[in-house]
Amino acid sequence: MLDKYQQILREKGELYLRLKVHPGAKETAVRALMADETIKVDLKAAPENGRANEALVACLAAEFEVKREQVKILSGAAERQKLIKITI
């Protein structure tokens, strides 16, 4: 599902993603790509003390095979809609 975005990251060296996250889910997983290219992500972690954001960064770092430090939440840290920047 994220192959297109992985290719863009490799070609351009950076990638911006719009995400809609669902904290407190049964498991952590990338669930769907919406029509407007927003990516839905379920997070097992609860939205308390930044745990869900930490889980999101870890999930995206694993999906895109980068270090956690290369995944930044640009906006929406306290919201379900987030803008993420990933660099290589």
N, C-alpha and C positions, 0 to 999 in steps of 0.2 A: 504494500500500500504506500510506503514512503520511498519507493525506489526513485521516483521522479525527483524528490527533494534531495535524496542522497547524491544524485548526479549533479544537481545544481550546486550543492555544497562543494563537491569535488572540483567542478569547473570554475566557480567564482570565488571560492575560499570563504564565503560567508553566506548565511541563509537567514531569512526572517520568516517566522511562522506565526500564524494566528491560531490560538488554541482555545477550546472550550473544555474545561476540566470538570470532572465529577469526583470530588474527594469523598472518602468514606465508602468507596465501592467494594465489591467482593474481592477484586484483584486489580493489580496495576497492569494496564494494557492500552495500546492505541486501538481505538474502537472503530472509527469511521472518518471518512473524508466527506465533508458536507459540500453542497453545490457551490458555495462561495469560497471553497478551498480552506475553510476552517477545519482543523483537525480535532476530533473528539478524543479525549484521553480520560480513562478511568484511573483513579488513584486509590489504592487501598488505605493509604495514610489519611488520618483525620486532619481537617483544616485548623489545627491548633499549634501555636508556637512555631509556625513555619514548616511543620512536618510535611504537609502536602507539597509545598514548593520544593523542598529538598528531594522528595520522592519523584516529582516531575523532572527536576534537573537530572537525577540519576537515571530515570527511564529514557530521557532523550539522549543523554550521553551514551548509553548502551546502544540505543537504536542507530545512532549516527557514528558510533565507534570513535568518539572523542572523549577528552577528559571533562570532568564536571566543570572545571574552570572555564571551559570554552562554551558553556551554555549559560546565557544571561537572560533573566527576566527583565525586559525593558519597561513593561507596564502591566498593571493588573495583578501585582503581587498579593493584594488582599481581595481579589475578585476571581470569578470563574473564567472570565474572558481574559486572555493573556496574549501579549506580544513577546515573542522569544527571538533572540539572536544567537545563532550558532556559528562559530568560526573554526577554521582549521589552522 
